[in-house]
Amino acid sequence: QKMERWYQVRIRFKDKISEQLSLTGSLEKENLTEALDALRQLTPFNYQIDSGVVTISKKLNPIN
């Protein structure tokens, strides 16, 4: 919810597994893509941004 307000986007999760991802961090000056990429370093996930909607899905193989 905080990221949705900060970046004025809607964040949705592709599946129930994705909803259980714990995404936390302290970001201040990063744009949306930089913030998501930084969070991916801690918790592997995929994301897609389309028309103000960020869709997050569980990364099945964290190596790739």
CHARMM-style PDB file with segment names, atoms N, HN, CA, C and O in Angstrom:
ATOM      1  N   GLN     1       0.818  -1.189   0.000  1.00  0.00      PROA
ATOM      2  CA  GLN     1       0.000   0.000   0.000  1.00  0.00      PROA
ATOM      3  C   GLN     1       0.866   1.258   0.000  1.00  0.00      PROA
ATOM      4  O   GLN     1       0.536   2.249  -0.651  1.00  0.00      PROA
ATOM      5  N   LYS     2       1.973   1.206   0.736  1.00  0.00      PROA
ATOM      6  HN  LYS     2       2.240   0.400   1.264  1.00  0.00      PROA
ATOM      7  CA  LYS     2       2.836   2.381   0.789  1.00  0.00      PROA
ATOM      8  C   LYS     2       3.440   2.680  -0.582  1.00  0.00      PROA
ATOM      9  O   LYS     2       3.508   3.837  -0.996  1.00  0.00      PROA
ATOM     10  N   MET     3       3.874   1.639  -1.279  1.00  0.00      PROA
ATOM     11  HN  MET     3       3.818   0.699  -0.943  1.00  0.00      PROA
ATOM     12  CA  MET     3       4.446   1.848  -2.607  1.00  0.00      PROA
ATOM     13  C   MET     3       3.383   2.330  -3.585  1.00  0.00      PROA
ATOM     14  O   MET     3       3.671   3.144  -4.462  1.00  0.00      PROA
ATOM     15  N   GLU     4       2.173   1.839  -3.443  1.00  0.00      PROA
ATOM     16  HN  GLU     4       1.939   1.177  -2.730  1.00  0.00      PROA
ATOM     17  CA  GLU     4       1.104   2.291  -4.322  1.00  0.00      PROA
ATOM     18  C   GLU     4       0.877   3.794  -4.159  1.00  0.00      PROA
ATOM     19  O   GLU     4       0.714   4.515  -5.144  1.00  0.00      PROA
ATOM     20  N   ARG     5       0.868   4.251  -2.930  1.00  0.00      PROA
ATOM     21  HN  ARG     5       1.001   3.665  -2.131  1.00  0.00      PROA
ATOM     22  CA  ARG     5       0.666   5.677  -2.683  1.00  0.00      PROA
ATOM     23  C   ARG     5       1.879   6.488  -3.138  1.00  0.00      PROA
ATOM     24  O   ARG     5       1.727   7.526  -3.781  1.00  0.00      PROA
ATOM     25  N   TRP     6       3.074   6.017  -2.806  1.00  0.00      PROA
ATOM     26  HN  TRP     6       3.197   5.174  -2.284  1.00  0.00      PROA
ATOM     27  CA  TRP     6       4.302   6.756  -3.106  1.00  0.00      PROA
ATOM     28  C   TRP     6       4.504   6.917  -4.618  1.00  0.00      PROA
ATOM     29  O   TRP     6       4.841   8.000  -5.099  1.00  0.00      PROA
ATOM     30  N   TYR     7       4.293   5.831  -5.352  1.00  0.00      PROA
ATOM     31  HN  TYR     7       4.019   4.952  -4.962  1.00  0.00      PROA
ATOM     32  CA  TYR     7       4.546   5.852  -6.792  1.00  0.00      PROA
ATOM     33  C   TYR     7       3.270   6.019  -7.627  1.00  0.00      PROA
ATOM     34  O   TYR     7       3.330   6.015  -8.857  1.00  0.00      PROA
ATOM     35  N   GLN     8       2.134   6.163  -6.974  1.00  0.00      PROA
ATOM     36  HN  GLN     8       2.084   6.166  -5.975  1.00  0.00      PROA
ATOM     37  CA  GLN     8       0.849   6.356  -7.634  1.00  0.00      PROA
ATOM     38  C   GLN     8       0.585   5.279  -8.688  1.00  0.00      PROA
ATOM     39  O   GLN     8       0.281   5.566  -9.846  1.00  0.00      PROA
ATOM     40  N   VAL     9       0.712   4.038  -8.242  1.00  0.00      PROA
ATOM     41  HN  VAL     9       0.958   3.804  -7.302  1.00  0.00      PROA
ATOM     42  CA  VAL     9       0.438   2.881  -9.087  1.00  0.00      PROA
ATOM     43  C   VAL     9      -0.461   1.922  -8.312  1.00  0.00      PROA
ATOM     44  O   VAL     9      -0.675   2.078  -7.110  1.00  0.00      PROA
ATOM     45  N   ARG    10      -0.968   0.952  -9.009  1.00  0.00      PROA
ATOM     46  HN  ARG    10      -0.794   0.824  -9.986  1.00  0.00      PROA
ATOM     47  CA  ARG    10      -1.705  -0.142  -8.364  1.00  0.00      PROA
ATOM     48  C   ARG    10      -0.794  -1.360  -8.418  1.00  0.00      PROA
ATOM     49  O   ARG    10      -0.234  -1.668  -9.470  1.00  0.00      PROA
ATOM     50  N   ILE    11      -0.642  -2.047  -7.305  1.00  0.00      PROA
ATOM     51  HN  ILE    11      -1.098  -1.797  -6.451  1.00  0.00      PROA
ATOM     52  CA  ILE    11       0.185  -3.250  -7.264  1.00  0.00      PROA
ATOM     53  C   ILE    11      -0.729  -4.441  -7.055  1.00  0.00      PROA
ATOM     54  O   ILE    11      -1.523  -4.482  -6.115  1.00  0.00      PROA
ATOM     55  N   ARG    12      -0.602  -5.403  -7.945  1.00  0.00      PROA
ATOM     56  HN  ARG    12       0.043  -5.369  -8.709  1.00  0.00      PROA
ATOM     57  CA  ARG    12      -1.398  -6.621  -7.812  1.00  0.00      PROA
ATOM     58  C   ARG    12      -0.481  -7.820  -7.887  1.00  0.00      PROA
ATOM     59  O   ARG    12       0.604  -7.760  -8.465  1.00  0.00      PROA
ATOM     60  N   PHE    13      -0.928  -8.897  -7.301  1.00  0.00      PROA
ATOM     61  HN  PHE    13      -1.810  -8.945  -6.832  1.00  0.00      PROA
ATOM     62  CA  PHE    13      -0.150 -10.132  -7.259  1.00  0.00      PROA
ATOM     63  C   PHE    13      -0.806 -11.149  -8.175  1.00  0.00      PROA
ATOM     64  O   PHE    13      -2.026 -11.318  -8.166  1.00  0.00      PROA
ATOM     65  N   LYS    14       0.008 -11.816  -8.954  1.00  0.00      PROA
ATOM     66  HN  LYS    14       0.998 -11.679  -8.961  1.00  0.00      PROA
ATOM     67  CA  LYS    14      -0.493 -12.741  -9.968  1.00  0.00      PROA
ATOM     68  C   LYS    14      -1.115 -13.989  -9.356  1.00  0.00      PROA
ATOM     69  O   LYS    14      -2.028 -14.571  -9.942  1.00  0.00      PROA
ATOM     70  N   ASP    15      -0.636 -14.408  -8.188  1.00  0.00      PROA
ATOM     71  HN  ASP    15       0.105 -13.935  -7.713  1.00  0.00      PROA
ATOM     72  CA  ASP    15      -1.142 -15.636  -7.577  1.00  0.00      PROA
ATOM     73  C   ASP    15      -0.999 -15.558  -6.067  1.00  0.00      PROA
ATOM     74  O   ASP    15      -0.379 -14.633  -5.541  1.00  0.00      PROA
ATOM     75  N   LYS    16      -1.569 -16.522  -5.379  1.00  0.00      PROA
ATOM     76  HN  LYS    16      -2.073 -17.273  -5.806  1.00  0.00      PROA
ATOM     77  CA  LYS    16      -1.533 -16.533  -3.906  1.00  0.00      PROA
ATOM     78  C   LYS    16      -0.116 -16.625  -3.365  1.00  0.00      PROA
ATOM     79  O   LYS    16       0.191 -16.029  -2.332  1.00  0.00      PROA
ATOM     80  N   ILE    17       0.747 -17.360  -4.046  1.00  0.00      PROA
ATOM     81  HN  ILE    17       0.497 -17.844  -4.885  1.00  0.00      PROA
ATOM     82  CA  ILE    17       2.140 -17.483  -3.595  1.00  0.00      PROA
ATOM     83  C   ILE    17       2.809 -16.114  -3.612  1.00  0.00      PROA
ATOM     84  O   ILE    17       3.556 -15.774  -2.693  1.00  0.00      PROA
ATOM     85  N   SER    18       2.550 -15.344  -4.632  1.00  0.00      PROA
ATOM     86  HN  SER    18       1.943 -15.620  -5.378  1.00  0.00      PROA
ATOM     87  CA  SER    18       3.143 -14.010  -4.745  1.00  0.00      PROA
ATOM     88  C   SER    18       2.683 -13.097  -3.614  1.00  0.00      PROA
ATOM     89  O   SER    18       3.459 -12.282  -3.115  1.00  0.00      PROA
ATOM     90  N   GLU    19       1.422 -13.232  -3.210  1.00  0.00      PROA
ATOM     91  HN  GLU    19       0.791 -13.894  -3.616  1.00  0.00      PROA
ATOM     92  CA  GLU    19       0.890 -12.402  -2.133  1.00  0.00      PROA
ATOM     93  C   GLU    19       1.642 -12.629  -0.829  1.00  0.00      PROA
ATOM     94  O   GLU    19       1.675 -11.742   0.024  1.00  0.00      PROA
ATOM     95  N   GLN    20       2.246 -13.803  -0.660  1.00  0.00      PROA
ATOM     96  HN  GLN    20       2.219 -14.523  -1.353  1.00  0.00      PROA
ATOM     97  CA  GLN    20       2.932 -14.135   0.578  1.00  0.00      PROA
ATOM     98  C   GLN    20       4.375 -13.650   0.603  1.00  0.00      PROA
ATOM     99  O   GLN    20       5.059 -13.799   1.615  1.00  0.00      PROA
ATOM    100  N   LEU    21       4.848 -13.068  -0.506  1.00  0.00      PROA
ATOM    101  HN  LEU    21       4.292 -12.948  -1.329  1.00  0.00      PROA
ATOM    102  CA  LEU    21       6.208 -12.534  -0.524  1.00  0.00      PROA
ATOM    103  C   LEU    21       6.322 -11.389   0.467  1.00  0.00      PROA
ATOM    104  O   LEU    21       5.435 -10.540   0.555  1.00  0.00      PROA
ATOM    105  N   SER    22       7.401 -11.371   1.198  1.00  0.00      PROA
ATOM    106  HN  SER    22       8.122 -12.060   1.127  1.00  0.00      PROA
ATOM    107  CA  SER    22       7.650 -10.286   2.135  1.00  0.00      PROA
ATOM    108  C   SER    22       8.608  -9.306   1.469  1.00  0.00      PROA
ATOM    109  O   SER    22       9.793  -9.595   1.305  1.00  0.00      PROA
ATOM    110  N   LEU    23       8.088  -8.155   1.091  1.00  0.00      PROA
ATOM    111  HN  LEU    23       7.126  -7.919   1.224  1.00  0.00      PROA
ATOM    112  CA  LEU    23       8.889  -7.154   0.401  1.00  0.00      PROA
ATOM    113  C   LEU    23       9.024  -5.932   1.298  1.00  0.00      PROA
ATOM    114  O   LEU    23       8.083  -5.155   1.464  1.00  0.00      PROA
ATOM    115  N   THR    24      10.201  -5.777   1.867  1.00  0.00      PROA
ATOM    116  HN  THR    24      10.965  -6.408   1.732  1.00  0.00      PROA
ATOM    117  CA  THR    24      10.445  -4.635   2.733  1.00  0.00      PROA
ATOM    118  C   THR    24      11.763  -3.982   2.352  1.00  0.00      PROA
ATOM    119  O   THR    24      12.662  -4.634   1.821  1.00  0.00      PROA
ATOM    120  N   GLY    25      11.867  -2.718   2.623  1.00  0.00      PROA
ATOM    121  HN  GLY    25      11.137  -2.188   3.055  1.00  0.00      PROA
ATOM    122  CA  GLY    25      13.100  -2.001   2.340  1.00  0.00      PROA
ATOM    123  C   GLY    25      12.937  -0.530   2.671  1.00  0.00      PROA
ATOM    124  O   GLY    25      11.832  -0.059   2.937  1.00  0.00      PROA
ATOM    125  N   SER    26      14.038   0.183   2.652  1.00  0.00      PROA
ATOM    126  HN  SER    26      14.936  -0.200   2.435  1.00  0.00      PROA
ATOM    127  CA  SER    26      14.038   1.611   2.914  1.00  0.00      PROA
ATOM    128  C   SER    26      14.554   2.315   1.667  1.00  0.00      PROA
ATOM    129  O   SER    26      15.745   2.282   1.360  1.00  0.00      PROA
ATOM    130  N   LEU    27      13.638   2.946   0.964  1.00  0.00      PROA
ATOM    131  HN  LEU    27      12.670   2.973   1.213  1.00  0.00      PROA
ATOM    132  CA  LEU    27      13.980   3.610  -0.284  1.00  0.00      PROA
ATOM    133  C   LEU    27      13.493   5.059  -0.212  1.00  0.00      PROA
ATOM    134  O   LEU    27      12.429   5.335   0.342  1.00  0.00      PROA
ATOM    135  N   GLU    28      14.266   5.967  -0.765  1.00  0.00      PROA
ATOM    136  HN  GLU    28      15.130   5.743  -1.215  1.00  0.00      PROA
ATOM    137  CA  GLU    28      13.864   7.363  -0.686  1.00  0.00      PROA
ATOM    138  C   GLU    28      13.829   8.069  -2.035  1.00  0.00      PROA
ATOM    139  O   GLU    28      12.855   8.758  -2.338  1.00  0.00      PROA
ATOM    140  N   LYS    29      14.860   7.916  -2.844  1.00  0.00      PROA
ATOM    141  HN  LYS    29      15.651   7.357  -2.597  1.00  0.00      PROA
ATOM    142  CA  LYS    29      14.954   8.692  -4.074  1.00  0.00      PROA
ATOM    143  C   LYS    29      14.840   7.847  -5.337  1.00  0.00      PROA
ATOM    144  O   LYS    29      14.930   8.372  -6.446  1.00  0.00      PROA
ATOM    145  N   GLU    30      14.644   6.553  -5.175  1.00  0.00      PROA
ATOM    146  HN  GLU    30      14.571   6.126  -4.273  1.00  0.00      PROA
ATOM    147  CA  GLU    30      14.577   5.658  -6.318  1.00  0.00      PROA
ATOM    148  C   GLU    30      13.253   5.821  -7.061  1.00  0.00      PROA
ATOM    149  O   GLU    30      12.210   6.077  -6.460  1.00  0.00      PROA
ATOM    150  N   ASN    31      13.324   5.666  -8.389  1.00  0.00      PROA
ATOM    151  HN  ASN    31      14.172   5.458  -8.877  1.00  0.00      PROA
ATOM    152  CA  ASN    31      12.068   5.622  -9.136  1.00  0.00      PROA
ATOM    153  C   ASN    31      11.479   4.218  -8.955  1.00  0.00      PROA
ATOM    154  O   ASN    31      12.086   3.366  -8.307  1.00  0.00      PROA
ATOM    155  N   LEU    32      10.315   3.988  -9.522  1.00  0.00      PROA
ATOM    156  HN  LEU    32       9.822   4.681 -10.049  1.00  0.00      PROA
ATOM    157  CA  LEU    32       9.614   2.718  -9.307  1.00  0.00      PROA
ATOM    158  C   LEU    32      10.446   1.522  -9.749  1.00  0.00      PROA
ATOM    159  O   LEU    32      10.560   0.543  -9.012  1.00  0.00      PROA
ATOM    160  N   THR    33      11.023   1.588 -10.932  1.00  0.00      PROA
ATOM    161  HN  THR    33      10.931   2.384 -11.530  1.00  0.00      PROA
ATOM    162  CA  THR    33      11.814   0.469 -11.442  1.00  0.00      PROA
ATOM    163  C   THR    33      13.032   0.214 -10.567  1.00  0.00      PROA
ATOM    164  O   THR    33      13.348  -0.939 -10.271  1.00  0.00      PROA
ATOM    165  N   GLU    34      13.713   1.261 -10.152  1.00  0.00      PROA
ATOM    166  HN  GLU    34      13.456   2.198 -10.392  1.00  0.00      PROA
ATOM    167  CA  GLU    34      14.884   1.100  -9.278  1.00  0.00      PROA
ATOM    168  C   GLU    34      14.482   0.481  -7.942  1.00  0.00      PROA
ATOM    169  O   GLU    34      15.199  -0.366  -7.409  1.00  0.00      PROA
ATOM    170  N   ALA    35      13.346   0.898  -7.406  1.00  0.00      PROA
ATOM    171  HN  ALA    35      12.764   1.586  -7.839  1.00  0.00      PROA
ATOM    172  CA  ALA    35      12.873   0.352  -6.133  1.00  0.00      PROA
ATOM    173  C   ALA    35      12.544  -1.132  -6.255  1.00  0.00      PROA
ATOM    174  O   ALA    35      12.930  -1.930  -5.401  1.00  0.00      PROA
ATOM    175  N   LEU    36      11.836  -1.498  -7.311  1.00  0.00      PROA
ATOM    176  HN  LEU    36      11.522  -0.849  -8.005  1.00  0.00      PROA
ATOM    177  CA  LEU    36      11.493  -2.907  -7.508  1.00  0.00      PROA
ATOM    178  C   LEU    36      12.734  -3.752  -7.744  1.00  0.00      PROA
ATOM    179  O   LEU    36      12.832  -4.866  -7.230  1.00  0.00      PROA
ATOM    180  N   ASP    37      13.681  -3.234  -8.516  1.00  0.00      PROA
ATOM    181  HN  ASP    37      13.601  -2.328  -8.933  1.00  0.00      PROA
ATOM    182  CA  ASP    37      14.921  -3.973  -8.755  1.00  0.00      PROA
ATOM    183  C   ASP    37      15.716  -4.158  -7.463  1.00  0.00      PROA
ATOM    184  O   ASP    37      16.314  -5.212  -7.248  1.00  0.00      PROA
ATOM    185  N   ALA    38      15.724  -3.141  -6.607  1.00  0.00      PROA
ATOM    186  HN  ALA    38      15.238  -2.284  -6.781  1.00  0.00      PROA
ATOM    187  CA  ALA    38      16.419  -3.250  -5.321  1.00  0.00      PROA
ATOM    188  C   ALA    38      15.752  -4.308  -4.438  1.00  0.00      PROA
ATOM    189  O   ALA    38      16.439  -5.102  -3.795  1.00  0.00      PROA
ATOM    190  N   LEU    39      14.435  -4.321  -4.407  1.00  0.00      PROA
ATOM    191  HN  LEU    39      13.877  -3.676  -4.929  1.00  0.00      PROA
ATOM    192  CA  LEU    39      13.718  -5.321  -3.612  1.00  0.00      PROA
ATOM    193  C   LEU    39      13.952  -6.729  -4.151  1.00  0.00      PROA
ATOM    194  O   LEU    39      13.991  -7.691  -3.385  1.00  0.00      PROA
ATOM    195  N   ARG    40      14.107  -6.849  -5.466  1.00  0.00      PROA
ATOM    196  HN  ARG    40      14.075  -6.068  -6.089  1.00  0.00      PROA
ATOM    197  CA  ARG    40      14.363  -8.171  -6.068  1.00  0.00      PROA
ATOM    198  C   ARG    40      15.703  -8.744  -5.654  1.00  0.00      PROA
ATOM    199  O   ARG    40      15.898  -9.958  -5.727  1.00  0.00      PROA
ATOM    200  N   GLN    41      16.624  -7.914  -5.227  1.00  0.00      PROA
ATOM    201  HN  GLN    41      16.466  -6.928  -5.168  1.00  0.00      PROA
ATOM    202  CA  GLN    41      17.915  -8.411  -4.764  1.00  0.00      PROA
ATOM    203  C   GLN    41      17.756  -9.191  -3.454  1.00  0.00      PROA
ATOM    204  O   GLN    41      18.549 -10.085  -3.158  1.00  0.00      PROA
ATOM    205  N   LEU    42      16.746  -8.852  -2.689  1.00  0.00      PROA
ATOM    206  HN  LEU    42      16.102  -8.126  -2.930  1.00  0.00      PROA
ATOM    207  CA  LEU    42      16.519  -9.499  -1.388  1.00  0.00      PROA
ATOM    208  C   LEU    42      15.519 -10.646  -1.479  1.00  0.00      PROA
ATOM    209  O   LEU    42      15.680 -11.670  -0.815  1.00  0.00      PROA
ATOM    210  N   THR    43      14.501 -10.475  -2.292  1.00  0.00      PROA
ATOM    211  HN  THR    43      14.371  -9.644  -2.832  1.00  0.00      PROA
ATOM    212  CA  THR    43      13.450 -11.478  -2.437  1.00  0.00      PROA
ATOM    213  C   THR    43      13.197 -11.679  -3.921  1.00  0.00      PROA
ATOM    214  O   THR    43      12.635 -10.798  -4.572  1.00  0.00      PROA
ATOM    215  N   PRO    44      13.599 -12.820  -4.468  1.00  0.00      PROA
ATOM    216  CA  PRO    44      13.429 -13.038  -5.908  1.00  0.00      PROA
ATOM    217  C   PRO    44      11.951 -13.020  -6.330  1.00  0.00      PROA
ATOM    218  O   PRO    44      11.138 -13.784  -5.810  1.00  0.00      PROA
ATOM    219  N   PHE    45      11.625 -12.152  -7.264  1.00  0.00      PROA
ATOM    220  HN  PHE    45      12.286 -11.531  -7.687  1.00  0.00      PROA
ATOM    221  CA  PHE    45      10.290 -12.108  -7.851  1.00  0.00      PROA
ATOM    222  C   PHE    45      10.391 -11.462  -9.222  1.00  0.00      PROA
ATOM    223  O   PHE    45      11.381 -10.806  -9.549  1.00  0.00      PROA
ATOM    224  N   ASN    46       9.368 -11.656 -10.001  1.00  0.00      PROA
ATOM    225  HN  ASN    46       8.564 -12.188  -9.735  1.00  0.00      PROA
ATOM    226  CA  ASN    46       9.267 -11.016 -11.306  1.00  0.00      PROA
ATOM    227  C   ASN    46       8.225  -9.914 -11.200  1.00  0.00      PROA
ATOM    228  O   ASN    46       7.324  -9.975 -10.364  1.00  0.00      PROA
ATOM    229  N   TYR    47       8.357  -8.915 -12.048  1.00  0.00      PROA
ATOM    230  HN  TYR    47       9.089  -8.866 -12.727  1.00  0.00      PROA
ATOM    231  CA  TYR    47       7.326  -7.892 -12.095  1.00  0.00      PROA
ATOM    232  C   TYR    47       7.150  -7.395 -13.518  1.00  0.00      PROA
ATOM    233  O   TYR    47       8.048  -7.500 -14.354  1.00  0.00      PROA
ATOM    234  N   GLN    48       5.977  -6.855 -13.766  1.00  0.00      PROA
ATOM    235  HN  GLN    48       5.248  -6.769 -13.087  1.00  0.00      PROA
ATOM    236  CA  GLN    48       5.663  -6.249 -15.052  1.00  0.00      PROA
ATOM    237  C   GLN    48       4.888  -4.972 -14.759  1.00  0.00      PROA
ATOM    238  O   GLN    48       3.997  -4.963 -13.910  1.00  0.00      PROA
ATOM    239  N   ILE    49       5.224  -3.902 -15.457  1.00  0.00      PROA
ATOM    240  HN  ILE    49       5.947  -3.909 -16.147  1.00  0.00      PROA
ATOM    241  CA  ILE    49       4.530  -2.633 -15.282  1.00  0.00      PROA
ATOM    242  C   ILE    49       3.781  -2.335 -16.576  1.00  0.00      PROA
ATOM    243  O   ILE    49       4.365  -2.326 -17.660  1.00  0.00      PROA
ATOM    244  N   ASP    50       2.469  -2.088 -16.445  1.00  0.00      PROA
ATOM    245  HN  ASP    50       1.995  -2.095 -15.565  1.00  0.00      PROA
ATOM    246  CA  ASP    50       1.657  -1.803 -17.618  1.00  0.00      PROA
ATOM    247  C   ASP    50       0.545  -0.828 -17.242  1.00  0.00      PROA
ATOM    248  O   ASP    50      -0.326  -1.158 -16.438  1.00  0.00      PROA
ATOM    249  N   SER    51       0.573   0.342 -17.807  1.00  0.00      PROA
ATOM    250  HN  SER    51       1.281   0.610 -18.460  1.00  0.00      PROA
ATOM    251  CA  SER    51      -0.481   1.355 -17.609  1.00  0.00      PROA
ATOM    252  C   SER    51      -0.756   1.630 -16.135  1.00  0.00      PROA
ATOM    253  O   SER    51      -1.913   1.664 -15.718  1.00  0.00      PROA
ATOM    254  N   GLY    52       0.290   1.826 -15.348  1.00  0.00      PROA
ATOM    255  HN  GLY    52       1.231   1.799 -15.687  1.00  0.00      PROA
ATOM    256  CA  GLY    52       0.119   2.166 -13.951  1.00  0.00      PROA
ATOM    257  C   GLY    52      -0.224   1.009 -13.042  1.00  0.00      PROA
ATOM    258  O   GLY    52      -0.584   1.213 -11.883  1.00  0.00      PROA
ATOM    259  N   VAL    53      -0.117  -0.216 -13.559  1.00  0.00      PROA
ATOM    260  HN  VAL    53       0.176  -0.382 -14.501  1.00  0.00      PROA
ATOM    261  CA  VAL    53      -0.372  -1.405 -12.742  1.00  0.00      PROA
ATOM    262  C   VAL    53       0.894  -2.246 -12.720  1.00  0.00      PROA
ATOM    263  O   VAL    53       1.430  -2.618 -13.764  1.00  0.00      PROA
ATOM    264  N   VAL    54       1.367  -2.541 -11.502  1.00  0.00      PROA
ATOM    265  HN  VAL    54       0.932  -2.239 -10.654  1.00  0.00      PROA
ATOM    266  CA  VAL    54       2.529  -3.408 -11.324  1.00  0.00      PROA
ATOM    267  C   VAL    54       2.012  -4.785 -10.952  1.00  0.00      PROA
ATOM    268  O   VAL    54       1.292  -4.938  -9.966  1.00  0.00      PROA
ATOM    269  N   THR    55       2.380  -5.791 -11.745  1.00  0.00      PROA
ATOM    270  HN  THR    55       2.965  -5.666 -12.546  1.00  0.00      PROA
ATOM    271  CA  THR    55       1.982  -7.166 -11.455  1.00  0.00      PROA
ATOM    272  C   THR    55       3.210  -7.912 -10.967  1.00  0.00      PROA
ATOM    273  O   THR    55       4.218  -7.988 -11.670  1.00  0.00      PROA
ATOM    274  N   ILE    56       3.126  -8.460  -9.770  1.00  0.00      PROA
ATOM    275  HN  ILE    56       2.307  -8.399  -9.199  1.00  0.00      PROA
ATOM    276  CA  ILE    56       4.233  -9.178  -9.150  1.00  0.00      PROA
ATOM    277  C   ILE    56       3.919 -10.672  -9.154  1.00  0.00      PROA
ATOM    278  O   ILE    56       2.820 -11.095  -8.795  1.00  0.00      PROA
ATOM    279  N   SER    57       4.904 -11.453  -9.564  1.00  0.00      PROA
ATOM    280  HN  SER    57       5.796 -11.110  -9.856  1.00  0.00      PROA
ATOM    281  CA  SER    57       4.739 -12.897  -9.538  1.00  0.00      PROA
ATOM    282  C   SER    57       5.981 -13.538  -8.945  1.00  0.00      PROA
ATOM    283  O   SER    57       7.081 -12.991  -9.024  1.00  0.00      PROA
ATOM    284  N   LYS    58       5.788 -14.693  -8.357  1.00  0.00      PROA
ATOM    285  HN  LYS    58       4.894 -15.137  -8.293  1.00  0.00      PROA
ATOM    286  CA  LYS    58       6.879 -15.430  -7.728  1.00  0.00      PROA
ATOM    287  C   LYS    58       7.856 -15.878  -8.782  1.00  0.00      PROA
ATOM    288  O   LYS    58       7.456 -16.396  -9.825  1.00  0.00      PROA
ATOM    289  N   LYS    59       9.130 -15.685  -8.524  1.00  0.00      PROA
ATOM    290  HN  LYS    59       9.454 -15.264  -7.677  1.00  0.00      PROA
ATOM    291  CA  LYS    59      10.160 -16.166  -9.433  1.00  0.00      PROA
ATOM    292  C   LYS    59      10.372 -17.641  -9.149  1.00  0.00      PROA
ATOM    293  O   LYS    59      10.796 -18.020  -8.057  1.00  0.00      PROA
ATOM    294  N   LEU    60      10.076 -18.459 -10.128  1.00  0.00      PROA
ATOM    295  HN  LEU    60       9.731 -18.151 -11.014  1.00  0.00      PROA
ATOM    296  CA  LEU    60      10.122 -19.905  -9.919  1.00  0.00      PROA
ATOM    297  C   LEU    60      11.532 -20.422  -9.749  1.00  0.00      PROA
ATOM    298  O   LEU    60      11.753 -21.343  -8.963  1.00  0.00      PROA
ATOM    299  N   ASN    61      12.492 -19.862 -10.460  1.00  0.00      PROA
ATOM    300  HN  ASN    61      12.312 -19.114 -11.099  1.00  0.00      PROA
ATOM    301  CA  ASN    61      13.874 -20.292 -10.361  1.00  0.00      PROA
ATOM    302  C   ASN    61      14.746 -19.083 -10.020  1.00  0.00      PROA
ATOM    303  O   ASN    61      15.129 -18.331 -10.916  1.00  0.00      PROA
ATOM    304  N   PRO    62      15.071 -18.884  -8.722  1.00  0.00      PROA
ATOM    305  CA  PRO    62      15.807 -17.699  -8.306  1.00  0.00      PROA
ATOM    306  C   PRO    62      17.175 -17.529  -8.981  1.00  0.00      PROA
ATOM    307  O   PRO    62      17.753 -16.445  -8.914  1.00  0.00      PROA
ATOM    308  N   ILE    63      17.697 -18.558  -9.620  1.00  0.00      PROA
ATOM    309  HN  ILE    63      17.227 -19.439  -9.675  1.00  0.00      PROA
ATOM    310  CA  ILE    63      19.007 -18.464 -10.262  1.00  0.00      PROA
ATOM    311  C   ILE    63      18.914 -17.601 -11.522  1.00  0.00      PROA
ATOM    312  O   ILE    63      19.860 -16.876 -11.831  1.00  0.00      PROA
ATOM    313  N   ASN    64      17.805 -17.659 -12.255  1.00  0.00      PROA
ATOM    314  HN  ASN    64      17.036 -18.248 -12.004  1.00  0.00      PROA
ATOM    315  CA  ASN    64      17.640 -16.923 -13.509  1.00  0.00      PROA
ATOM    316  C   ASN    64      17.212 -15.500 -13.275  1.00  0.00      PROA
ATOM    317  OT1 ASN    64      17.030 -14.745 -14.230  1.00  0.00      PROA
TER     318      ASN     64
END
